């Protein structure tokens, strides 16, 4: 086997890789922790070269650019383009990750449009958020993903984005009612609403912990949504399902007729399907709530979240509204009495 020793280099450039490829080299020997520039990583993939560490075992950079990681890197890039095309992200918004190994997570970089992602842009981090490999800095919101991975062993992929219709619920302190569309019930069901914290912080990441074991989709107050699944593609599907559902409810409200709910016994059938698929749902965990969340009033398309800080904030807003209405009614009554 033809191998070139590059272990004296801390940074591997595209020229280093091209020179090796022209010489017929098939394996590059790197020092532990060596970094490849994005162009070098692309050249490694293009020429099909193998990377190994000085002791012969895989280093982190070797893992990031390995044949094992390549299909997941390509899937992350494909999902990034879908998110951008569906207008679920704008500018450099949103982030995507995949748990490649128990101690290593692939993720998107910071300050990068998801429409422009390439496999060479991706990073590798550990479960504490330390960057292990990659030529670009990791996303600033990776801590959110890592808290989910640590709390939910079944989670292999996480997608965070800002789909407008679901985010509209998140910024009004409300969640959509359930038992209206079968596909939503099976793949999403009840969504939670986490309280607001500054994005990128540890506190922000921890806001989802009360919910992620029994929900695969969480609305992030004043921010967006986060979804987890067994694959990156499936996590993106959940983002599509929840946003389309919220959009459909908004359209239905414009018709001026009450929503038609799935009968309770039929809703139970959908939960059975969901359980068979191994999808999480708080209603399968002995939740005391009824199967269906009824709207706040006939024809409404929102419900108050069942728990969390955002729920308390919504309750306060409701109390203020009731007080304001009561005061207005009393004023009108007083006017009539005097008139």
C-alpha positions as CSV (number, residue, x, y, z in Angstrom):
1,X,0.0,0.0,0.0
2,X,1.4,3.4,-1.0
3,X,1.3,5.8,2.0
4,X,2.6,9.3,2.5
5,X,3.6,10.5,5.9
6,X,2.2,14.0,6.6
7,X,2.4,13.6,10.4
8,X,4.9,16.6,10.7
9,X,2.2,18.9,9.4
10,X,-0.4,20.4,11.7
11,X,-2.5,21.8,8.8
12,X,-3.0,19.8,5.6
13,X,-3.5,21.8,2.5
14,X,-5.1,20.9,-0.9
15,X,-1.6,21.1,-2.4
16,X,-0.4,18.4,0.0
17,X,-3.3,16.1,-1.0
18,X,-2.9,16.8,-4.8
19,X,0.8,16.1,-4.7
20,X,0.1,12.8,-2.9
21,X,-2.6,11.8,-5.4
22,X,-0.3,12.5,-8.4
23,X,2.3,10.2,-6.8
24,X,-0.2,7.4,-6.6
25,X,-0.6,7.5,-2.8
26,X,-3.8,5.9,-1.4
27,X,-3.3,6.7,2.3
28,X,-2.2,9.7,4.2
29,X,-0.6,9.4,7.6
30,X,-1.6,12.4,9.9
31,X,-0.6,13.5,13.3
32,X,-3.4,13.3,16.0
33,X,-5.6,16.4,15.8
34,X,-4.3,17.5,12.4
35,X,-6.6,19.9,10.5
36,X,-7.5,19.7,6.9
37,X,-8.5,22.9,5.0
38,X,-11.9,22.7,3.3
39,X,-10.2,22.4,-0.1
40,X,-8.0,19.6,1.2
41,X,-11.0,17.7,2.5
42,X,-12.7,18.0,-0.9
43,X,-9.5,16.7,-2.6
44,X,-9.3,13.7,-0.2
45,X,-12.9,12.8,-1.1
46,X,-12.4,13.4,-4.8
47,X,-9.4,11.2,-5.0
48,X,-10.8,8.5,-2.6
49,X,-7.8,8.7,-0.2
50,X,-7.7,7.1,3.2
51,X,-6.6,9.0,6.3
52,X,-5.0,7.4,9.4
53,X,-3.3,8.6,12.6
54,X,0.4,8.2,13.5
55,X,-0.3,5.0,15.5
56,X,-2.3,3.6,12.7
57,X,-5.7,4.2,14.3
58,X,-8.3,6.7,13.1
59,X,-7.7,10.3,14.3
60,X,-10.6,12.7,14.5
61,X,-9.7,14.4,11.3
62,X,-9.4,11.0,9.7
63,X,-12.8,10.1,11.0
64,X,-14.4,13.3,9.7
65,X,-13.0,12.6,6.2
66,X,-13.6,8.8,6.3
67,X,-15.8,6.7,4.0
68,X,-17.9,6.0,7.1
69,X,-18.7,9.7,7.6
70,X,-19.2,10.6,3.9
71,X,-22.8,9.5,3.3
72,X,-24.0,11.3,6.5
73,X,-22.1,14.4,5.5
74,X,-23.8,14.3,2.1
75,X,-27.2,13.7,3.7
76,X,-26.7,16.8,6.0
77,X,-25.9,18.9,2.9
78,X,-29.0,17.6,1.1
79,X,-31.2,18.4,4.0
80,X,-29.7,21.8,4.4
81,X,-30.7,22.6,0.8
82,X,-34.2,21.3,1.4
83,X,-34.6,23.5,4.5
84,X,-33.4,26.6,2.5
85,X,-35.7,25.8,-0.5
86,X,-38.7,25.4,1.8
87,X,-37.8,28.8,3.4
88,X,-37.3,27.2,6.8
89,X,-33.9,28.9,7.2
90,X,-32.6,32.3,6.0
91,X,-29.2,33.9,6.0
92,X,-27.0,31.6,8.1
93,X,-29.9,30.4,10.3
94,X,-30.5,26.8,11.4
95,X,-28.2,24.0,12.2
96,X,-28.0,20.2,11.6
97,X,-26.2,17.4,13.3
98,X,-25.7,13.6,13.2
99,X,-24.4,11.4,16.0
100,X,-21.7,9.5,14.1
101,X,-20.4,7.6,17.1
102,X,-21.1,7.7,20.8
103,X,-18.3,10.2,21.3
104,X,-18.4,12.1,18.0
105,X,-21.1,14.3,16.4
106,X,-21.1,15.7,12.8
107,X,-22.5,19.2,12.6
108,X,-22.8,22.2,10.4
109,X,-20.5,25.2,10.8
110,X,-21.4,28.7,12.0
111,X,-22.1,31.5,9.6
112,X,-23.0,29.4,6.6
113,X,-26.1,29.3,4.5
114,X,-27.7,25.9,4.5
115,X,-28.1,26.3,0.7
116,X,-24.4,26.4,0.2
117,X,-23.2,23.5,2.4
118,X,-20.6,21.1,1.1
119,X,-19.3,18.0,2.9
120,X,-16.0,19.8,3.4
121,X,-17.7,22.5,5.5
122,X,-18.8,20.1,8.2
123,X,-17.3,19.8,11.7
124,X,-16.8,17.0,14.3
125,X,-17.4,17.7,18.0
126,X,-17.6,15.7,21.1
127,X,-20.5,15.5,23.5
128,X,-19.3,18.5,25.4
129,X,-19.2,20.7,22.3
130,X,-15.4,20.7,21.9
131,X,-14.5,20.8,18.2
132,X,-12.4,17.7,17.3
133,X,-12.0,18.3,13.6
134,X,-13.0,20.4,10.6
135,X,-11.6,23.5,9.0
136,X,-14.6,25.8,9.9
137,X,-15.8,26.6,13.4
138,X,-18.8,24.6,14.6
139,X,-22.3,26.0,14.9
140,X,-22.8,28.1,18.0
141,X,-26.0,26.3,18.8
142,X,-24.5,22.7,18.9
143,X,-25.1,22.6,22.7
144,X,-28.9,22.3,22.0
145,X,-28.3,19.2,19.9
146,X,-25.9,17.7,22.4
147,X,-28.4,18.0,25.3
148,X,-30.9,16.0,23.2
149,X,-28.3,13.3,22.3
150,X,-27.4,12.9,26.0
151,X,-31.0,12.8,27.1
152,X,-32.4,10.5,24.3
153,X,-30.3,7.5,23.4
154,X,-32.5,6.9,20.3
155,X,-31.7,10.3,18.8
156,X,-29.2,10.0,16.0
157,X,-30.0,13.3,14.2
158,X,-31.2,16.8,15.2
159,X,-32.5,19.6,12.9
160,X,-33.0,23.1,14.2
161,X,-34.7,25.6,11.9
162,X,-37.2,28.5,11.7
163,X,-40.2,27.4,9.6
164,X,-42.5,30.5,9.6
165,X,-45.9,28.9,10.4
166,X,-44.6,26.8,13.3
167,X,-42.5,29.7,14.5
168,X,-45.6,31.8,14.5
169,X,-47.0,29.6,17.3
170,X,-43.7,29.7,19.1
171,X,-43.8,33.5,19.3
172,X,-47.4,33.7,20.5
173,X,-46.9,31.2,23.4
174,X,-49.4,28.7,21.9
175,X,-49.2,25.2,20.4
176,X,-51.5,23.7,17.8
177,X,-54.4,21.4,18.9
178,X,-54.2,17.7,18.2
179,X,-56.5,15.0,16.6
180,X,-57.2,16.9,13.4
181,X,-54.9,15.3,10.7
182,X,-53.8,11.7,11.0
183,X,-50.3,12.1,9.6
184,X,-49.5,14.8,12.1
185,X,-50.8,12.6,15.0
186,X,-48.6,9.7,14.0
187,X,-45.4,11.5,13.3
188,X,-45.6,14.5,15.6
189,X,-48.7,14.6,17.9
190,X,-48.5,16.9,20.9
191,X,-45.7,19.5,20.6
192,X,-44.1,21.2,23.6
193,X,-43.2,24.8,23.9
194,X,-39.9,25.5,25.7
195,X,-39.2,28.8,27.5
196,X,-37.0,31.4,26.0
197,X,-33.3,31.7,26.7
198,X,-30.5,33.3,24.7
199,X,-29.6,31.0,21.7
200,X,-26.2,29.3,21.9
201,X,-26.0,29.2,25.7
202,X,-26.1,26.2,28.0
203,X,-29.4,27.5,29.5
204,X,-30.9,27.7,26.1
205,X,-29.9,24.1,25.4
206,X,-31.3,22.9,28.7
207,X,-34.8,24.4,28.0
208,X,-35.8,21.3,26.0
209,X,-34.8,18.7,28.5
210,X,-38.2,18.4,30.2
211,X,-39.8,17.6,26.8
212,X,-37.4,15.7,24.4
213,X,-37.9,12.2,25.9
214,X,-41.7,12.3,25.0
215,X,-41.6,14.7,22.1
216,X,-39.6,14.5,18.8
217,X,-40.5,18.2,18.0
218,X,-40.3,21.2,20.4
219,X,-41.3,24.8,19.6
220,X,-38.6,27.1,21.0
221,X,-40.2,30.3,22.4
222,X,-39.5,33.4,20.2
223,X,-37.1,31.4,18.1
224,X,-38.1,28.4,16.0
225,X,-38.3,24.6,16.3
226,X,-36.0,21.6,17.0
227,X,-36.7,18.0,15.8
228,X,-34.8,14.8,16.5
229,X,-35.0,11.4,14.7
230,X,-33.1,8.3,13.7
231,X,-31.8,10.0,10.6
232,X,-31.2,13.5,9.4
233,X,-33.8,13.1,6.6
234,X,-36.5,12.0,9.1
235,X,-35.8,14.9,11.4
236,X,-36.3,17.2,8.4
237,X,-39.5,15.4,7.6
238,X,-40.8,16.2,11.1
239,X,-40.1,19.9,10.5
240,X,-42.1,19.7,7.2
241,X,-45.0,18.0,8.9
242,X,-45.3,20.4,11.8
243,X,-45.0,23.5,9.7
244,X,-47.5,22.3,7.1
245,X,-49.9,21.4,9.9
246,X,-49.6,24.8,11.4
247,X,-50.1,26.4,8.0
248,X,-53.2,24.2,7.3
249,X,-54.7,25.3,10.6
250,X,-54.2,28.9,9.7
251,X,-55.9,28.4,6.3
252,X,-58.8,26.5,7.9
253,X,-59.4,29.3,10.4
254,X,-60.0,31.7,7.4
255,X,-63.0,29.6,6.3
256,X,-64.9,30.7,9.5
257,X,-66.1,27.2,10.4
258,X,-65.2,25.1,13.5
259,X,-62.4,22.6,13.2
260,X,-63.5,19.0,12.8
261,X,-61.7,16.7,15.2
262,X,-60.9,13.0,14.8
263,X,-63.2,11.0,17.1
264,X,-61.5,9.9,20.4
265,X,-61.7,6.1,19.6
266,X,-60.1,6.6,16.2
267,X,-57.4,8.9,17.7
268,X,-56.5,5.9,19.9
269,X,-55.9,3.9,16.7
270,X,-53.4,6.5,15.5
271,X,-51.6,6.3,18.9
272,X,-51.3,2.6,18.5
273,X,-49.7,3.0,15.1
274,X,-47.3,5.5,16.5
275,X,-46.4,3.2,19.3
276,X,-45.7,0.4,16.8
277,X,-43.4,2.7,14.9
278,X,-41.5,3.5,18.1
279,X,-42.2,7.2,18.0
280,X,-42.4,9.2,21.2
281,X,-45.6,10.7,22.5
282,X,-46.4,12.1,26.0
283,X,-49.8,10.4,25.7
284,X,-48.1,7.0,25.6
285,X,-46.3,7.7,28.9
286,X,-49.4,7.9,31.2
287,X,-49.9,11.6,30.5
288,X,-53.1,12.7,32.3
289,X,-54.2,14.9,29.4
290,X,-57.0,13.6,27.1
291,X,-56.0,12.2,23.7
292,X,-57.1,15.3,21.9
293,X,-56.3,18.9,22.9
294,X,-59.4,20.9,22.3
295,X,-59.1,24.5,21.1
296,X,-59.6,27.3,23.6
297,X,-62.8,28.2,21.9
298,X,-64.9,26.7,19.0
299,X,-63.0,27.3,15.8
300,X,-59.7,28.2,17.5
301,X,-56.4,26.8,16.2
302,X,-54.4,27.2,19.4
303,X,-54.1,25.7,22.8
304,X,-52.2,26.8,25.9
305,X,-49.1,24.6,26.5
306,X,-49.6,22.1,29.2
307,X,-46.3,22.9,31.0
308,X,-43.2,25.1,31.0
309,X,-42.4,28.7,31.7
310,X,-44.0,29.8,28.4
311,X,-47.3,28.4,29.7
312,X,-47.1,30.6,32.8
313,X,-46.4,33.6,30.6
314,X,-49.4,32.8,28.5
315,X,-51.6,32.5,31.6
316,X,-50.5,35.9,32.8
317,X,-51.4,37.4,29.4
318,X,-54.8,35.8,29.6
319,X,-55.4,37.2,33.1
320,X,-54.4,40.7,31.8
321,X,-56.8,40.3,28.9
322,X,-59.7,39.2,31.2
323,X,-59.0,42.2,33.5
324,X,-59.0,44.6,30.5
325,X,-62.3,43.2,29.1
326,X,-63.9,43.3,32.5
327,X,-62.9,47.0,33.0
328,X,-64.2,47.9,29.5
329,X,-67.6,46.2,30.2
330,X,-67.9,48.0,33.6
331,X,-67.2,51.3,31.9
332,X,-69.9,50.7,29.3
333,X,-72.4,49.7,32.0
334,X,-71.5,52.9,34.0
335,X,-72.1,55.0,30.8
336,X,-75.5,53.4,30.3
337,X,-76.5,53.9,33.9
338,X,-75.6,57.6,33.7
339,X,-77.2,58.1,30.3
